Amino acid sequence: MPGNLEPLDLGIQIPYHFRCPISLDLMSDPVTISTGQTYDRTSIDSWIAMGNTTCPVTRVALSDFTLIPNHTLRRLIQEWCVANRSNGVERIPTPKQPADPISVRSLLSQASAISGTHVSVRSRAAAIRRLRGLARDSEKNRVLIAGHNAREILVRILFADVETTSSSSELVSESLALLVLLHMTETECEAIASDPGRVGFMTRLLFDSSIEIRVNAAALIEMVLTGSKSMDLKLIISGSDSIFEGVLDLLKNPISSRRGLKIGIKAIFALCLVKQTRHLAISAGAPGILIDRLAADFDRCDTERGLATVELLCRLPEGCAAFGEHALTVPLMVKTILRVSDRATEYAAGALLALCTAEERCRDEAAAAGLVTQLLLLVQSDCTERAKRKAQMLLKLLRDSWPDDSTVNSDDFNRSEVAPF
């Protein structure tokens, strides 16, 4: 058996029993199994998940798969980390313990109880709040909670009375917040989408006084939209009265959090994938709001979704007109090419193609912003073939602005659909 101390790669020595026997790394969440051996939780979880039924060290068959936290060893490891801080060792955080199935069942039972008997609305909301805390801790907890029929219970609570939220707003808020943390099946999504009352209720929540409820309502709408395969059901949602105004308000609202902005752009993109209702997005002011946000504070993934939405809306004449009226649209699209990602480049080129096809003024603006040079670089780059095809079509439109010595492939290509996320 190795000695008490063993050097790490960086020359820092740690007690041998602080290492996980599987990974040989310093344990951050030591747990003991039925054979009495201790492992890091992540390592032994993976070992069991692969179908192994024996102890990795002793090879003795496991009598059960319960993992018991070794708090004493974890505290010793933390103390060792603190003592070796001068050597660059960081203290491991105290791990959050996984949800207990018995506790989950009890909390769900409390949450689903009928208010006004022995359980109040407040205690039901408190139970869901505790479940939400567990769900936030780990994917494993979310799977455990969902496995106890939580989604059905939450949907039943959320839509118990679609006419009013005044008597149980706390219960609505908590059930909605937990529901959007769980993965809903296609059947569950379509059960919501097929009920006009539920769709109308979700839309009304977009205008709630609580920003958290509004953000979570948008998250649920996006989840139901993307989880439903039926275009007829998607149309019911995207055609709901004022739904675009409610989602777009998250993007223009100055108090929206980073999560609010991210959910807002995901929801507006999902809504705009429904062709029949894109005109509603334009009427609700989507072009101006999207350009203002794209010019400010989106991360890469959100920028891609925002640009994809711009291209979708530019497929309508009124969309081109609305984007063309915004002074930043053309310069922003030109600036985006080859700057963010291949997808962003493709969507920006697609939007510019629609704008420049629709209006000569946009062609002049694009040329003045340096689009020709960007396109010549684009067709020689390693970006997507769809982006190159759009660039080649744009170059045809702008041929009068080409440098005299430039050459480019002039084959005709059809515009392509926006790639899915």
N, C-alpha and C positions, 0 to 999 in steps of 0.2 A: 504494500500500500504506500502511496506517496507520502512524503513528510508533511509536517504541519503547514509549511509555507511553500509557495511556488511562485516564481516570478512571472509577471505578465509580459506581453510583447514590449511594453514601454519601460520595463524595468521595475515597475511597481509591484511589490509583493502583496498578495492577499492570502488569507487563511484558506486552505484547500477546501474546507467544508462550506465556504461561502460560494463556491462554484457549483453550477448545475451539472450533475453527472452526464447529462445529455449534450448540452451545448458547450460546456466547459467555461461559460461566461459567468460573471458575477450575477447572482440571483437578485431580482428586483421584487418578486412576489413568490417567496418559497412556500410550497404546499407539501403536505405529507400524504402519501397514499396508504392503502390497506396493509402493505408489507412493512411499513415503518420507514421507508426511504423517502427522502425529501428531494424535490425537483423544483425548478422554476415553473410557474403555472403555464406559461406559454409553451414551453418545451414538452411538458407531459400532456398538455391538451392536444398538441400536434401528434404526439406518439399514439395517443388513444384514437384520435380522429382517423389515423391511417389504418385502423383495424386491429392494432396490437392489443392483446388481452393479458400480457404478462408485465411484470416489473422490469424495466430496462436493465437494472443492476443485478438483481437476484434471479431473474427469469422465472420467478414464482408466479403462478396464475393469480390474477387480482380477484379477490372475493367480491369486491364492488368497486365502483369507479368514483367514489366520493373523494374530493380533494379538500383536505383540512388545512386552513391557513396556519403556517408556523410563525406565529407572531413573535415569539422569543427570538428565533433566528433572524427574522426580518429586522427587529430592533438592533440586534448585535451588528448586522451588516450596515445599518444606517449609522450607528456609532462609529464603526470603522471608517466609513466614508467621511464623516465629519473630522475624525482624527487625522485623516490623510488629505484633507482639503489643500494643504500647501503643496501636495504632489500633483494637483490637478484633478483629484477625484471629486466628482459631484455626488452629493447626497441623493440617494434614490428616494422618490416620493413614496408616501404611504399609499399602497394600492387600494382602490375601491373594490370592495368584495362583490362578487357576482350575485345576481338576484337569486333568492331562494324560492323554488317552485311553490312551497306551501304559502309563503308570504304573498307571492304574486296572486295565487288563487284567492286568498283572503281579501286582498285589496280589490280585486276585480268583483268579488262578491259584494263587498261594501259599496263599490261604485255603482253597481247595477241594481242595488236595493231601491224599493219604491220610496220616494221622499214623502215625509209626512207621517210615517209610521214610527219605527224606532230609529230611523236614520234620517238626518237632515240633509238638505242640499249642500250645506257647507262641509259636512263630513264626507259626503260622496265626492265633492270636488277635491277635498284634501287627499282622499285615497288615490284619485287619478293623478294628482300632483306628485305624490310619492312614486307612482309608477313611471311618470315622466322623468323623474330624476334618475331612476334606474335605467330607463331606456336611453338616456343621454350618455350613460357611463360606457356602454359597449354594444357592439352588434350582437354579441352573444345574449345579452339581456333582452334586446329587442326581439330576437328570435324566440326566446323563452316566453316573453309576454304575448307575442302574437300567437304562439302555439297554444295558448289557453283561451282562445276564442275572443281575444281582446278587441279585434277590429269590429266584429259583429256587435259587441257590447257598446263600443264607442259610437258606432254609426247610429245605433238605436237611441243612445243618449243624446247625441248631437241633433238628430232630426226628430226628437220626440214631439216637439211642437213647432212646426215650421212657420207658424203664424206670428209668434212673438218670442223674444229672447229676454224680456224684461224681468221675468220671475226667476230665471236661473242663468243669468249671464255668466256667473262664475263657473257653473257646471259646463256651459257651452264652451267657454274659453279654454278650460282645462282639457276637455275631451277632444276638442279640435287640435290643440297643441300636441297631444299625445298621438292622435291618429296620423298626423302628417309625418311622424317619426317612424311609422311602420310601413312595410311594403304591402300595398293592396293588390289583390289578384284582379285579373280582367273581369271576372264575374262580379266582384264587389264594386269595381269602378262603374261597370255598366248598369248595375242596380241603382246607383246614385244618378247616373246620367239619364236614365230612362224615366225618372220621376221629376216632372216639371216643378213640383213643389219643393223638392230638395235642391234643384238647380237654382230656383229663385231664392231660396234661403241662403245658399252659398254666396250668391251675388249680393244680397242685402248685407251680408257680413263684411263685404268689401268697403262698406260705408260706415262701419261701426266707429264709435268714438275711440276705441282702443286700437292703437297702431299694431299691437301684437296680434289681435284678432284679425285685423285686415291683412296682415302679412300671411298668417296661417290660412286664412280663407283663400288667398291667391295660391298658396302652396297646394291646398287640397284641389282647387280647380285645375291646376297644372297636372297634378297626379291623376285625376280622373280623366282628363283629356288624353294624356299620353297612354294611360292604361286601357282605354277603350279602343277597340279596333273598328267599331261601327261608325262610318262617316255620318250616318243619320243622327246618331247620338252626339257626336262631336258638334254637329250643326245645332242641335238643341242648346248645347252649352254656349257656343260662341254667339248664338243669336239671342241669348238672354238679355233682357233690357238693361242697359247701362253697364254691362260687364266690362267693356273696354274702358269706359271712364274710370271704373273702380280700380282696375289693374294699373292703368296709366298713372293714376294719382300716386301710386307707390314710387314711380320713377321720377315724378316732378316734385314730390313732397320733400322739403328740405330736412325734415327730421327722420327720414327713412334711414334705417341702419344698413350696413353692408349686406346683411342677410336680406333685408327688405328689397334692396336694389337687385340682388341676384335672383330672388324669387320673382320679382316683378318682370325682369327681362325674360326669364324662362316661361312665365305665364303668357306674356304678350306674344312671344314666338309661337308657343303652342296654339294660341287662339288664331294667329295669322296663317297657320298651316291649313286652316279651313278656308278654301277659296271663296265660297259663297258669301262670307261675312267680312272679307278684308276691307270692304268699303266702310264698314262701321268703325274700324280702327282709324281710318283716315278722317272720318267725320269727327271722331273723338279727339283728334289732335295728335295722333301718334307720330307723324313725321317730324314736327317741331320738337316734341319731347325726346324722341330717339336721338336726333342730331345733337341736341343740347347735352344729353347724357354721354353720348359717344365722344364728344369733345372734351369731356371732363374726367370722369372717374370710374371707368369700367376696367376690370382685369381682363386678361387675354380671352378666357372662355366666354365671359359676358360680352366682350367686344365682338367676338365671332357671332354670338346669337343676335346681338343688336344689328350687325351688318347683314346677317341672313334675313332678318325681319325687314330691313330697309329694302333689300332686293325683292323680297316677296311683294311688298307694297308698291314698288316701282313697276310691277307688272300691270297695274291699273293706270289708265290715263290720269285720273284724278290724283293718284299717288305720285306720279312723275311731276305733275303740276305743283303739288304741295311741297315736295322735297326741293323742287327747282326754285321755289320762292324763298327758301331759307339760304341766307348768304353763306353759311358755313358748309352746306352739303357737298358741293363739288370739290372745294379745297380739301375737305376732310377725307373724302373718298380717295382723292389723288394721293394724299399724304399717307393713307393706310397701306397702299400697295407696296408689298415687299418689306413692310415695317413690323407687322404683328405676327402673322402666321400664314401658311399656305391657304388655309380656309378663309381667313380674313381677306386676303388678297383676291381670292376668287369671288367672294361676295361683293367686295367693293368694285371690282371690275364689272360684275354683272349689273350692279346699280348704275354705274357710269354708262354702260352700254344702253340701258333703257333711257336714261336721262338725255344722253347725247343723240339718241335716235329721235326722241320726242321734240327736242328744242335746239335750234341753232345756237341760241344764247348759251346753253350749257356746253356746247362744243367749244365756243370761244373761251368760256371760263376755264374749261379743262385744259385747253392748250396753254392758256396764260399761266396756269398753275403748274405746268411742267409735265403734263400727262404723257406727251409723246415720248419723252426720254424714259419715263417710268415703264411705259409699255414695251419699248425696245429692250430694256433690261429684263422685263418679265418674260418675253418670248424666248430669251436665251437662258433663263434660269431653270432650276430643277423643280419648279412648282407644278401643280396639277395640270393635266392636259386640258381640263375644262377651263381653268384660268387662262391658259395660253390661247384657247380658241376664242374666248371672250376678248382677250387682248388683240388678237388678229382682226376681229370684227370691228373693234374700236379704232384700230389703226386705219382701216378702210374709211371710216367716217371722218377721220381727221387727216386724210391723206394730204390735204392742202397745207397742213402744218408740219409735215414730215421734213426733217433735214434733207437737203439735196442728195447726200451720199448714203441715205439709209435704204435698206431693202428688207422686205419681210414677206413671209409666206402669205398669199392672199386667197387661200382656199376658203370656201364657204363652210361654215359650221352652224349647227343649230344651238340655241341656248339650252343649257341644261338646268335640271331642277336643283334646288338647294339640297346639299348633302345632309343627312340626318345627324343629330347629335347623339 
